[in-house]
Amino acid sequence: MSGHGDPIPMISHKCGPLTGVAHVPGDKSISHRSMLLGAMTVGETRITGLLEGEDVLATASAMRAFGADVERLGDGDWRIYGFGVGGFAEPEDVIDCGNAGTGVRLIMGCMATSPITATFTGDASLRSRPMGRVTDPISLFGAAAYGRSKGRLPMTVVGARNPVPVRYTTPMASAQVKSAVLLAGLNAPGETVVIEAEATRDHTERMLAGFGAEVDVQVTGEGRVITLVGQPELKPQTIAVPRDPSSAAFPVCAALIVEGSDVLVPNIGLNPTRAGLFETLREMRADLTYENEREEGGEPVADLRARFSPEMKGIRVPEDRAASMIDEYPVLSVVAAFAEGKTEFVGVHELRVKESDRIDAMARGLEANGVCVDEGEDWMTVHGMGPDGVPGGGTADARLDHRIAMSFMVLGMAARMPVRVDDGSPIATSFPIFENLMAGLGARIERSNR
């Protein structure tokens, strides 16, 4: 599937029990960062388990354009021969990042302190997303950015010729913003400091340290303070990418709402800054257990077993958990529709500026399928209808958003009538095997021209 070609309407039918083992793709966040940091070493980095979705492939293409030798050796198996910190070559053409918001923002950070100029674009969804949240802080290093109104792509970034280190407090809970600033700080002398009031996913800090950078993290009265010593010589690594908890969310949540289901999802990364969904589901009385808990590559990992959970109850999801599950709210809203009582999401304004306005997208799609939803600027409440209580029968607008499309496919697996999405093509950006994987468990998803 392609997020750039013709729309692919899809329909999901109520199905029998979902059973079996779901081998979801590699973690997208770690895949992006492995590619970027591998390019910023001198020498060969090897990566296994890389997510080969369109977003990560766009990042690989961008690193080639900046001068890295990037080669696919086999399924999920890649090698990168890097150019070193500050060794970015000026690309000969526009960098097309497709649908990859993480990719474009982190790449901007990486090249912002090199004396080169690069122009970035993307698909219609990415061109609508705000880039000022990254271009504002990288300007403090001495970079400049010129784009469309409201800080939108296409955008040209002129890297700093004489970068200076910065001390920056993030204005919102965003791992992308934090990471872009830290990556820019790699080629600035002295110490770059990022302060975040609310902890966000910490893959960048962990991986920077793993590649040999000097990174210090302290929790103070200001918040979480990350200090990076600039201009290190990053060392090539061998990286085994754990499987993506955001992708695991779909077979896990489907199993919880489809009668008789029992699904095992192995080797899932459970970094505490990413595992908020699973904690929330357990609080809703979901039958979700961790098996074979262990640590791999500095990240906690476990096998997840999810079983049909007809006694789930709605809850108020704590606001301070939002950053650890921001990408999972769409599919959680589907689970909430099959719980008893109301489920409240608060402090989730960030959902308004993801690949789509995910609050509006989920609210309209759920309402089209018979579910009552209330919403505000930074909150949403789903009024649960209990197991087998969702009528279905509606069509949801995916809005070029992979997680919206997959969430409504999950809804259709348990709703009384089929659920359609207008375009399932964006699913390929993060989960290219979604249809086949879910079909292997027993789902009934088909492509439809109706």
C-alpha positions as a LaTeX table, in Angstrom:
\begin{tabular}{lrrr}
\hline
Residue & $x$ (\AA) & $y$ (\AA) & $z$ (\AA) \\
\hline
Met1 & 0.00 & 0.00 & 0.00 \\
Ser2 & 1.12 & 3.56 & $-0.62$ \\
Gly3 & 0.14 & 6.74 & 1.10 \\
His4 & 0.88 & 8.61 & $-2.14$ \\
Gly5 & $-1.15$ & 6.67 & $-4.73$ \\
Asp6 & $-4.82$ & 6.07 & $-5.33$ \\
Pro7 & $-7.06$ & 5.63 & $-2.26$ \\
Ile8 & $-7.68$ & 2.06 & $-1.13$ \\
Pro9 & $-11.14$ & 1.79 & 0.46 \\
Met10 & $-11.25$ & $-0.99$ & 3.05 \\
Ile11 & $-13.98$ & $-2.79$ & 4.97 \\
Ser12 & $-13.72$ & $-4.80$ & 8.18 \\
His13 & $-16.32$ & $-7.43$ & 9.09 \\
Lys14 & $-17.30$ & $-8.90$ & 12.44 \\
Cys15 & $-15.15$ & $-12.00$ & 12.89 \\
Gly16 & $-14.80$ & $-15.10$ & 15.03 \\
Pro17 & $-12.15$ & $-15.45$ & 17.74 \\
Leu18 & $-8.72$ & $-13.99$ & 16.98 \\
Thr19 & $-6.10$ & $-16.55$ & 17.91 \\
Gly20 & $-2.43$ & $-17.17$ & 17.34 \\
Val21 & 0.88 & $-15.32$ & 17.47 \\
Ala22 & 1.20 & $-11.80$ & 16.06 \\
His23 & 4.72 & $-10.88$ & 14.99 \\
Val24 & 4.41 & $-7.11$ & 14.63 \\
Pro25 & 7.06 & $-4.98$ & 12.87 \\
Gly26 & 10.07 & $-3.36$ & 14.48 \\
Asp27 & 9.71 & $-0.23$ & 16.59 \\
Lys28 & 9.32 & 2.82 & 14.35 \\
Ser29 & 10.88 & 5.30 & 16.79 \\
Ile30 & 13.98 & 3.16 & 17.28 \\
Ser31 & 14.19 & 2.37 & 13.56 \\
His32 & 14.27 & 6.08 & 12.65 \\
Arg33 & 16.91 & 6.84 & 15.29 \\
Ser34 & 19.05 & 3.82 & 14.35 \\
Met35 & 19.21 & 5.08 & 10.78 \\
Leu36 & 20.02 & 8.67 & 11.81 \\
Leu37 & 22.64 & 7.87 & 14.43 \\
Gly38 & 24.22 & 5.20 & 12.24 \\
Ala39 & 24.70 & 7.86 & 9.56 \\
Met40 & 26.37 & 10.15 & 12.10 \\
Thr41 & 29.08 & 7.64 & 13.04 \\
Val42 & 32.33 & 6.99 & 11.20 \\
Gly43 & 32.22 & 3.33 & 10.22 \\
Glu44 & 29.64 & 0.61 & 9.74 \\
Thr45 & 26.49 & 0.23 & 11.82 \\
Arg46 & 24.39 & $-2.95$ & 11.40 \\
Ile47 & 20.67 & $-3.01$ & 12.15 \\
Thr48 & 18.40 & $-6.05$ & 12.39 \\
Gly49 & 14.63 & $-5.99$ & 12.83 \\
Leu50 & 14.31 & $-2.57$ & 11.17 \\
Leu51 & 10.75 & $-1.52$ & 10.39 \\
Glu52 & 10.56 & $-1.36$ & 6.60 \\
Gly53 & 7.50 & 0.85 & 6.45 \\
Glu54 & 7.38 & 3.87 & 4.17 \\
Asp55 & 8.26 & 6.34 & 6.96 \\
Val56 & 11.55 & 4.65 & 7.83 \\
Leu57 & 12.41 & 4.00 & 4.18 \\
Ala58 & 12.01 & 7.75 & 3.60 \\
Thr59 & 14.54 & 8.38 & 6.38 \\
Ala60 & 16.93 & 5.87 & 4.80 \\
Ser61 & 16.61 & 7.67 & 1.47 \\
Ala62 & 17.28 & 11.01 & 3.16 \\
Met63 & 20.47 & 9.71 & 4.77 \\
Arg64 & 21.69 & 8.57 & 1.36 \\
Ala65 & 20.99 & 12.05 & 0.02 \\
Phe66 & 23.10 & 13.55 & 2.83 \\
Gly67 & 26.04 & 11.28 & 1.99 \\
Ala68 & 25.68 & 8.05 & 3.98 \\
Asp69 & 26.14 & 4.63 & 2.38 \\
Val70 & 22.87 & 2.84 & 3.26 \\
Glu71 & 22.27 & $-0.72$ & 2.07 \\
Arg72 & 19.50 & $-3.25$ & 2.63 \\
Leu73 & 21.02 & $-6.71$ & 3.12 \\
Gly74 & 17.83 & $-8.69$ & 3.71 \\
Asp75 & 14.47 & $-8.62$ & 5.47 \\
Gly76 & 14.92 & $-6.00$ & 8.22 \\
Asp77 & 18.71 & $-6.33$ & 7.92 \\
Trp78 & 20.55 & $-3.12$ & 7.00 \\
Arg79 & 24.05 & $-1.64$ & 7.04 \\
Ile80 & 24.97 & 2.04 & 7.21 \\
Tyr81 & 28.42 & 3.46 & 6.63 \\
Gly82 & 28.23 & 6.90 & 8.17 \\
Phe83 & 29.80 & 10.29 & 7.53 \\
Gly84 & 30.29 & 11.33 & 11.17 \\
Val85 & 28.83 & 14.11 & 13.34 \\
Gly86 & 28.69 & 17.31 & 11.28 \\
Gly87 & 29.61 & 15.47 & 8.08 \\
Phe88 & 26.35 & 16.12 & 6.23 \\
Ala89 & 26.80 & 16.75 & 2.51 \\
Glu90 & 24.40 & 19.14 & 0.82 \\
Pro91 & 21.69 & 17.13 & $-0.98$ \\
Glu92 & 21.27 & 17.64 & $-4.70$ \\
Asp93 & 17.48 & 17.49 & $-4.63$ \\
Val94 & 14.48 & 18.06 & $-2.35$ \\
Ile95 & 14.18 & 15.59 & 0.53 \\
Asp96 & 10.74 & 13.91 & 0.37 \\
Cys97 & 9.83 & 12.53 & 3.80 \\
Gly98 & 6.46 & 11.13 & 2.72 \\
Asn99 & 4.20 & 10.89 & 5.78 \\
Ala100 & 7.03 & 10.76 & 8.34 \\
Gly101 & 6.55 & 13.52 & 10.90 \\
Thr102 & 9.17 & 11.96 & 13.17 \\
Gly103 & 11.56 & 11.54 & 10.27 \\
Val104 & 11.42 & 15.10 & 8.95 \\
Arg105 & 11.63 & 16.76 & 12.37 \\
Leu106 & 14.56 & 14.65 & 13.53 \\
Ile107 & 16.41 & 15.05 & 10.23 \\
Met108 & 16.01 & 18.83 & 10.47 \\
Gly109 & 17.60 & 18.67 & 13.90 \\
Cys110 & 20.46 & 16.47 & 12.69 \\
Met111 & 21.48 & 18.79 & 9.84 \\
Ala112 & 20.68 & 22.13 & 11.51 \\
Thr113 & 24.22 & 22.58 & 12.86 \\
Ser114 & 26.02 & 21.69 & 9.60 \\
Pro115 & 26.82 & 24.48 & 7.09 \\
Ile116 & 24.51 & 23.16 & 4.36 \\
Thr117 & 21.08 & 23.94 & 2.93 \\
Ala118 & 18.32 & 21.37 & 2.45 \\
Thr119 & 14.70 & 21.58 & 1.33 \\
Phe120 & 12.07 & 19.21 & 2.76 \\
Thr121 & 8.61 & 18.22 & 1.60 \\
Gly122 & 6.16 & 15.37 & 2.16 \\
Asp123 & 2.70 & 14.08 & 1.36 \\
Ala124 & $-0.47$ & 16.12 & 1.83 \\
Ser125 & $-0.78$ & 15.11 & 5.49 \\
Leu126 & 2.82 & 16.00 & 6.35 \\
Arg127 & 2.59 & 19.30 & 4.47 \\
Ser128 & $-0.27$ & 20.31 & 6.77 \\
Arg129 & 1.61 & 19.63 & 10.01 \\
Pro130 & 3.37 & 22.33 & 12.07 \\
Met131 & 7.16 & 22.48 & 11.80 \\
Gly132 & 7.65 & 25.64 & 13.86 \\
Arg133 & 7.91 & 23.55 & 17.01 \\
Val134 & 11.25 & 22.30 & 15.60 \\
Thr135 & 12.43 & 25.23 & 13.48 \\
Asp136 & 12.05 & 27.65 & 16.41 \\
Pro137 & 14.51 & 25.84 & 18.70 \\
Ile138 & 17.01 & 24.96 & 15.94 \\
Ser139 & 17.17 & 28.67 & 15.09 \\
Leu140 & 18.72 & 29.19 & 18.54 \\
Phe141 & 21.74 & 27.20 & 17.31 \\
Gly142 & 22.08 & 29.60 & 14.37 \\
Ala143 & 20.05 & 27.75 & 11.73 \\
Ala144 & 17.34 & 29.42 & 9.65 \\
Ala145 & 14.17 & 27.97 & 8.13 \\
Tyr146 & 11.96 & 29.29 & 5.32 \\
Gly147 & 8.65 & 27.61 & 4.65 \\
Arg148 & 4.98 & 28.17 & 3.90 \\
Ser149 & 2.62 & 30.06 & 6.17 \\
Lys150 & 2.13 & 28.64 & 9.67 \\
Gly151 & 5.50 & 26.89 & 9.45 \\
Arg152 & 4.42 & 24.25 & 6.94 \\
Leu153 & 6.33 & 22.26 & 4.34 \\
Pro154 & 7.84 & 22.59 & 1.80 \\
Met155 & 10.57 & 24.18 & 3.89 \\
Thr156 & 14.21 & 25.05 & 3.36 \\
Val157 & 16.59 & 24.81 & 6.31 \\
Val158 & 19.91 & 26.66 & 6.21 \\
Gly159 & 22.27 & 25.06 & 8.70 \\
Ala160 & 24.36 & 27.08 & 11.15 \\
Arg161 & 27.93 & 27.81 & 10.05 \\
Asn162 & 29.07 & 28.54 & 13.60 \\
Pro163 & 26.59 & 26.72 & 15.84 \\
Val164 & 26.30 & 27.57 & 19.51 \\
Pro165 & 24.96 & 25.30 & 22.28 \\
Val166 & 21.52 & 26.08 & 23.68 \\
Arg167 & 19.47 & 25.62 & 26.81 \\
Tyr168 & 15.88 & 24.93 & 25.80 \\
Thr169 & 12.67 & 24.23 & 27.70 \\
Thr170 & 10.18 & 22.35 & 25.54 \\
Pro171 & 6.82 & 24.19 & 25.39 \\
Met172 & 4.88 & 20.94 & 24.94 \\
Ala173 & 5.39 & 17.24 & 25.74 \\
Ser174 & 6.99 & 16.14 & 22.48 \\
Ala175 & 9.74 & 13.56 & 22.03 \\
Gln176 & 10.19 & 14.83 & 18.48 \\
Val177 & 11.02 & 18.36 & 19.64 \\
Lys178 & 13.32 & 17.16 & 22.42 \\
Ser179 & 15.09 & 14.79 & 20.05 \\
Ala180 & 15.54 & 17.39 & 17.32 \\
Val181 & 17.23 & 19.76 & 19.78 \\
Leu182 & 19.51 & 17.03 & 21.16 \\
Leu183 & 20.48 & 15.89 & 17.65 \\
Ala184 & 21.25 & 19.47 & 16.66 \\
Gly185 & 23.38 & 19.77 & 19.79 \\
Leu186 & 25.63 & 16.95 & 18.61 \\
Asn187 & 27.53 & 19.32 & 16.32 \\
Ala188 & 27.53 & 22.32 & 18.66 \\
Pro189 & 30.45 & 22.94 & 21.03 \\
Gly190 & 29.88 & 22.75 & 24.78 \\
Glu191 & 26.74 & 21.52 & 26.48 \\
Thr192 & 23.24 & 21.56 & 25.01 \\
Val193 & 20.51 & 21.27 & 27.64 \\
Val194 & 16.88 & 20.29 & 27.09 \\
Ile195 & 14.34 & 20.62 & 29.90 \\
Glu196 & 10.96 & 18.91 & 29.70 \\
Ala197 & 8.27 & 19.39 & 32.33 \\
Glu198 & 6.70 & 16.05 & 31.42 \\
Ala199 & 8.79 & 13.00 & 30.51 \\
Thr200 & 8.42 & 11.81 & 26.91 \\
Arg201 & 9.78 & 8.69 & 25.20 \\
Asp202 & 13.50 & 8.53 & 25.91 \\
His203 & 14.83 & 6.45 & 23.01 \\
Thr204 & 17.02 & 9.33 & 21.82 \\
Glu205 & 18.80 & 9.73 & 25.16 \\
Arg206 & 19.30 & 5.98 & 25.52 \\
Met207 & 20.57 & 5.56 & 21.98 \\
Leu208 & 22.86 & 8.60 & 22.07 \\
Ala209 & 24.54 & 7.12 & 25.12 \\
Gly210 & 24.74 & 3.73 & 23.41 \\
Phe211 & 26.51 & 5.31 & 20.43 \\
Gly212 & 29.08 & 6.91 & 22.74 \\
Ala213 & 27.76 & 10.41 & 23.40 \\
Glu214 & 28.01 & 11.88 & 26.90 \\
Val215 & 24.42 & 12.31 & 28.08 \\
Asp216 & 23.27 & 13.13 & 31.62 \\
Val217 & 19.65 & 13.01 & 32.77 \\
Gln218 & 18.52 & 14.56 & 36.05 \\
Val219 & 15.07 & 15.17 & 37.55 \\
Thr220 & 15.00 & 18.59 & 39.20 \\
Gly221 & 12.49 & 21.21 & 40.24 \\
Glu222 & 12.50 & 22.46 & 36.63 \\
Gly223 & 11.58 & 19.04 & 35.30 \\
Arg224 & 13.56 & 16.39 & 33.47 \\
Val225 & 16.90 & 17.96 & 32.50 \\
Ile226 & 18.93 & 16.30 & 29.72 \\
Thr227 & 22.50 & 17.53 & 29.16 \\
Leu228 & 24.44 & 16.55 & 26.04 \\
Val229 & 28.14 & 17.25 & 25.53 \\
Gly230 & 28.57 & 18.32 & 21.92 \\
Gln231 & 30.94 & 17.18 & 19.17 \\
Pro232 & 31.45 & 13.56 & 20.27 \\
Glu233 & 32.77 & 10.88 & 17.97 \\
Leu234 & 29.85 & 8.49 & 17.76 \\
Lys235 & 30.85 & 4.82 & 17.56 \\
Pro236 & 29.23 & 2.38 & 15.09 \\
Gln237 & 26.86 & $-0.12$ & 16.70 \\
Thr238 & 25.04 & $-3.38$ & 16.10 \\
Ile239 & 21.37 & $-2.79$ & 16.86 \\
Ala240 & 18.52 & $-5.29$ & 17.25 \\
Val241 & 15.30 & $-3.26$ & 17.01 \\
Pro242 & 12.57 & $-4.45$ & 19.42 \\
Arg243 & 9.03 & $-4.80$ & 18.09 \\
Asp244 & 6.85 & $-1.72$ & 18.12 \\
Pro245 & 4.41 & $-1.27$ & 21.04 \\
Ser246 & 2.36 & 1.16 & 18.93 \\
Ser247 & 1.87 & $-1.54$ & 16.28 \\
Ala248 & 1.25 & $-4.18$ & 18.96 \\
Ala249 & $-1.65$ & $-2.04$ & 20.15 \\
Phe250 & $-3.82$ & $-3.13$ & 17.21 \\
Pro251 & $-3.78$ & $-6.94$ & 17.60 \\
Val252 & $-3.84$ & $-6.51$ & 21.41 \\
Cys253 & $-6.89$ & $-4.23$ & 21.37 \\
Ala254 & $-8.65$ & $-6.34$ & 18.76 \\
Ala255 & $-8.24$ & $-9.45$ & 20.92 \\
Leu256 & $-9.74$ & $-7.65$ & 23.92 \\
Ile257 & $-12.99$ & $-6.82$ & 22.11 \\
Val258 & $-13.54$ & $-9.87$ & 19.86 \\
Glu259 & $-15.32$ & $-12.70$ & 21.68 \\
Gly260 & $-13.23$ & $-15.81$ & 22.39 \\
Ser261 & $-9.90$ & $-14.26$ & 21.35 \\
Asp262 & $-6.48$ & $-15.24$ & 22.72 \\
Val263 & $-3.48$ & $-13.59$ & 21.00 \\
Leu264 & 0.22 & $-13.60$ & 21.90 \\
Val265 & 2.33 & $-10.66$ & 20.69 \\
Pro266 & 6.02 & $-11.48$ & 21.33 \\
Asn267 & 9.11 & $-9.32$ & 21.84 \\
Ile268 & 7.37 & $-6.00$ & 22.49 \\
Gly269 & 9.39 & $-3.05$ & 23.77 \\
Leu270 & 8.01 & $-1.89$ & 27.13 \\
Asn271 & 10.02 & 1.25 & 27.66 \\
Pro272 & 8.10 & 3.02 & 30.46 \\
Thr273 & 7.80 & 6.14 & 28.30 \\
Arg274 & 5.91 & 4.05 & 25.70 \\
Ala275 & 3.79 & 1.59 & 27.71 \\
Gly276 & 0.97 & 3.85 & 28.91 \\
Leu277 & $-1.64$ & 2.09 & 26.76 \\
Phe278 & $-1.03$ & $-1.30$ & 28.33 \\
Glu279 & $-1.16$ & 0.16 & 31.85 \\
Thr280 & $-4.44$ & 1.88 & 30.98 \\
Leu281 & $-5.98$ & $-1.29$ & 29.52 \\
Arg282 & $-5.15$ & $-3.22$ & 32.69 \\
Glu283 & $-6.81$ & $-0.49$ & 34.76 \\
Met284 & $-9.90$ & $-0.97$ & 32.55 \\
Arg285 & $-9.86$ & $-4.66$ & 33.64 \\
Ala286 & $-8.49$ & $-5.98$ & 30.37 \\
Asp287 & $-7.12$ & $-9.53$ & 30.44 \\
Leu288 & $-3.63$ & $-8.45$ & 29.37 \\
Thr289 & $-0.54$ & $-10.13$ & 30.80 \\
Tyr290 & 3.24 & $-9.81$ & 30.38 \\
Glu291 & 5.17 & $-13.02$ & 29.83 \\
Asn292 & 8.92 & $-13.68$ & 29.57 \\
Glu293 & 9.89 & $-10.21$ & 30.83 \\
Arg294 & 13.53 & $-9.37$ & 30.03 \\
Glu295 & 15.91 & $-6.65$ & 28.82 \\
Glu296 & 17.34 & $-6.41$ & 25.31 \\
Gly297 & 19.68 & $-3.66$ & 24.13 \\
Gly298 & 18.98 & $-1.56$ & 27.19 \\
Glu299 & 15.21 & $-1.67$ & 26.63 \\
Pro300 & 12.68 & $-3.68$ & 28.67 \\
Val301 & 10.90 & $-6.30$ & 26.54 \\
Ala302 & 8.11 & $-8.84$ & 27.13 \\
Asp303 & 5.61 & $-11.05$ & 25.31 \\
Leu304 & 2.05 & $-9.72$ & 25.61 \\
Arg305 & $-0.94$ & $-12.05$ & 25.89 \\
Ala306 & $-4.35$ & $-10.49$ & 25.27 \\
Arg307 & $-7.65$ & $-12.31$ & 25.77 \\
Phe308 & $-11.27$ & $-11.29$ & 25.19 \\
Ser309 & $-12.30$ & $-9.03$ & 28.07 \\
Pro310 & $-16.08$ & $-8.58$ & 28.30 \\
Glu311 & $-15.94$ & $-6.94$ & 31.75 \\
Met312 & $-13.88$ & $-3.86$ & 30.84 \\
Lys313 & $-14.93$ & $-0.60$ & 32.52 \\
Gly314 & $-14.43$ & 2.97 & 31.40 \\
Ile315 & $-11.94$ & 5.09 & 33.34 \\
Arg316 & $-10.48$ & 8.59 & 33.38 \\
Val317 & $-7.05$ & 8.24 & 31.79 \\
Pro318 & $-4.55$ & 10.27 & 33.87 \\
Glu319 & $-3.37$ & 13.41 & 32.08 \\
Asp320 & 0.25 & 12.74 & 33.01 \\
Arg321 & 0.11 & 9.48 & 31.06 \\
Ala322 & $-0.67$ & 11.15 & 27.73 \\
Ala323 & 2.92 & 11.46 & 26.53 \\
Ser324 & 3.54 & 7.73 & 27.02 \\
Met325 & 0.61 & 6.70 & 24.82 \\
Ile326 & $-0.16$ & 9.64 & 22.54 \\
Asp327 & $-0.20$ & 7.46 & 19.40 \\
Glu328 & $-2.46$ & 4.86 & 21.01 \\
Tyr329 & $-5.46$ & 7.03 & 21.89 \\
Pro330 & $-7.24$ & 6.28 & 18.57 \\
Val331 & $-7.31$ & 2.51 & 19.11 \\
Leu332 & $-7.97$ & 2.99 & 22.85 \\
Ser333 & $-11.09$ & 4.95 & 21.90 \\
Val334 & $-12.23$ & 1.86 & 19.99 \\
Val335 & $-11.73$ & $-0.33$ & 23.07 \\
Ala336 & $-13.56$ & 2.29 & 25.15 \\
Ala337 & $-16.58$ & 1.94 & 22.86 \\
Phe338 & $-16.90$ & $-1.72$ & 23.95 \\
Ala339 & $-16.37$ & $-1.04$ & 27.68 \\
Glu340 & $-19.10$ & $-0.28$ & 30.21 \\
Gly341 & $-19.43$ & 3.38 & 31.17 \\
Lys342 & $-17.50$ & 6.37 & 29.93 \\
Thr343 & $-13.77$ & 6.65 & 29.23 \\
Glu344 & $-12.29$ & 10.14 & 29.52 \\
Phe345 & $-9.13$ & 11.33 & 27.77 \\
Val346 & $-7.79$ & 14.61 & 29.18 \\
Gly347 & $-4.78$ & 16.78 & 28.39 \\
Val348 & $-4.53$ & 15.41 & 24.85 \\
His349 & $-4.28$ & 18.57 & 22.74 \\
Glu350 & $-1.28$ & 17.01 & 20.98 \\
Leu351 & $-3.75$ & 14.70 & 19.22 \\
Arg352 & $-4.98$ & 17.74 & 17.29 \\
Val353 & $-1.63$ & 18.13 & 15.49 \\
Lys354 & $-0.65$ & 14.55 & 14.64 \\
Glu355 & $-0.96$ & 13.09 & 11.12 \\
Ser356 & $-4.54$ & 14.33 & 11.38 \\
Asp357 & $-6.69$ & 15.97 & 14.04 \\
Arg358 & $-7.13$ & 12.63 & 15.76 \\
Ile359 & $-9.71$ & 13.83 & 18.27 \\
Asp360 & $-12.00$ & 15.01 & 15.50 \\
Ala361 & $-11.23$ & 12.02 & 13.26 \\
Met362 & $-12.06$ & 9.45 & 15.95 \\
Ala363 & $-15.10$ & 11.34 & 17.23 \\
Arg364 & $-16.66$ & 11.64 & 13.76 \\
Gly365 & $-15.82$ & 8.05 & 12.82 \\
Leu366 & $-17.17$ & 6.60 & 16.07 \\
Glu367 & $-20.36$ & 8.66 & 15.78 \\
Ala368 & $-20.83$ & 7.36 & 12.22 \\
Asn369 & $-20.80$ & 3.86 & 13.74 \\
Gly370 & $-23.31$ & 4.56 & 16.50 \\
Val371 & $-21.03$ & 5.54 & 19.40 \\
Cys372 & $-21.66$ & 8.71 & 21.43 \\
Val373 & $-18.59$ & 10.93 & 21.84 \\
Asp374 & $-18.09$ & 14.28 & 23.56 \\
Glu375 & $-15.03$ & 16.42 & 22.82 \\
Gly376 & $-13.24$ & 19.66 & 23.64 \\
Glu377 & $-10.03$ & 21.31 & 22.56 \\
Asp378 & $-7.86$ & 18.97 & 24.66 \\
Trp379 & $-10.23$ & 16.23 & 25.81 \\
Met380 & $-12.53$ & 13.51 & 24.54 \\
Thr381 & $-15.07$ & 11.25 & 26.25 \\
Val382 & $-16.25$ & 7.97 & 24.73 \\
His383 & $-19.53$ & 6.58 & 26.07 \\
Gly384 & $-19.06$ & 2.83 & 26.13 \\
Met385 & $-21.74$ & 0.48 & 24.82 \\
Gly386 & $-20.46$ & $-2.76$ & 26.33 \\
Pro387 & $-19.38$ & $-5.95$ & 24.55 \\
Asp388 & $-21.29$ & $-6.45$ & 21.28 \\
Gly389 & $-22.93$ & $-3.06$ & 21.81 \\
Val390 & $-21.45$ & $-1.07$ & 18.91 \\
Pro391 & $-23.78$ & $-1.00$ & 15.88 \\
Gly392 & $-21.12$ & $-0.25$ & 13.22 \\
Gly393 & $-22.26$ & 0.09 & 9.63 \\
Gly394 & $-20.59$ & 3.46 & 9.05 \\
Thr395 & $-17.71$ & 4.82 & 7.01 \\
Ala396 & $-14.79$ & 6.63 & 8.64 \\
Asp397 & $-12.57$ & 9.20 & 6.96 \\
Ala398 & $-8.97$ & 8.06 & 7.55 \\
Arg399 & $-7.61$ & 11.54 & 6.71 \\
Leu400 & $-4.33$ & 10.11 & 5.39 \\
Asp401 & $-3.62$ & 8.83 & 8.91 \\
His402 & $-2.42$ & 5.25 & 9.32 \\
Arg403 & $-3.54$ & 4.93 & 12.96 \\
Ile404 & $-7.04$ & 6.19 & 12.21 \\
Ala405 & $-7.41$ & 3.68 & 9.38 \\
Met406 & $-6.20$ & 0.74 & 11.48 \\
Ser407 & $-8.30$ & 1.74 & 14.49 \\
Phe408 & $-11.52$ & 1.60 & 12.47 \\
Met409 & $-10.51$ & $-1.74$ & 10.98 \\
Val410 & $-10.27$ & $-2.99$ & 14.59 \\
Leu411 & $-13.71$ & $-1.51$ & 15.35 \\
Gly412 & $-15.21$ & $-3.50$ & 12.49 \\
Met413 & $-13.93$ & $-6.80$ & 13.89 \\
Ala414 & $-16.33$ & $-6.54$ & 16.85 \\
Ala415 & $-19.12$ & $-4.21$ & 15.67 \\
Arg416 & $-22.45$ & $-5.75$ & 14.68 \\
Met417 & $-22.25$ & $-4.42$ & 11.11 \\
Pro418 & $-19.17$ & $-3.91$ & 8.89 \\
Val419 & $-17.07$ & $-0.77$ & 9.25 \\
Arg420 & $-15.48$ & 0.98 & 6.28 \\
Val421 & $-12.63$ & 3.44 & 5.88 \\
Asp422 & $-12.36$ & 5.63 & 2.81 \\
Asp423 & $-8.62$ & 4.99 & 2.37 \\
Gly424 & $-6.42$ & 2.34 & 3.97 \\
Ser425 & $-3.31$ & 3.15 & 1.93 \\
Pro426 & $-1.57$ & 5.16 & 4.71 \\
Ile427 & $-1.27$ & 1.97 & 6.79 \\
Ala428 & 1.88 & 1.16 & 4.82 \\
Thr429 & 3.73 & 4.04 & 6.49 \\
Ser430 & 4.06 & 2.16 & 9.79 \\
Phe431 & 2.53 & $-1.33$ & 9.52 \\
Pro432 & 2.83 & $-2.68$ & 5.96 \\
Ile433 & 1.91 & $-6.23$ & 7.02 \\
Phe434 & $-1.21$ & $-5.19$ & 8.97 \\
Glu435 & $-3.77$ & $-6.82$ & 6.66 \\
Asn436 & $-1.94$ & $-10.13$ & 6.37 \\
Leu437 & $-1.08$ & $-10.29$ & 10.07 \\
Met438 & $-4.66$ & $-9.65$ & 11.18 \\
Ala439 & $-6.03$ & $-12.09$ & 8.58 \\
Gly440 & $-3.68$ & $-14.73$ & 9.98 \\
Leu441 & $-5.30$ & $-14.26$ & 13.39 \\
Gly442 & $-8.79$ & $-14.59$ & 11.93 \\
Ala443 & $-9.82$ & $-11.04$ & 10.99 \\
Arg444 & $-11.94$ & $-10.38$ & 7.91 \\
Ile445 & $-10.61$ & $-7.27$ & 6.20 \\
Glu446 & $-11.04$ & $-6.69$ & 2.49 \\
Arg447 & $-10.35$ & $-3.98$ & 0.01 \\
Ser448 & $-13.50$ & $-2.55$ & $-1.50$ \\
Asn449 & $-14.38$ & $-0.14$ & $-4.31$ \\
Arg450 & $-17.75$ & 0.65 & $-2.79$ \\
\hline
\end{tabular}
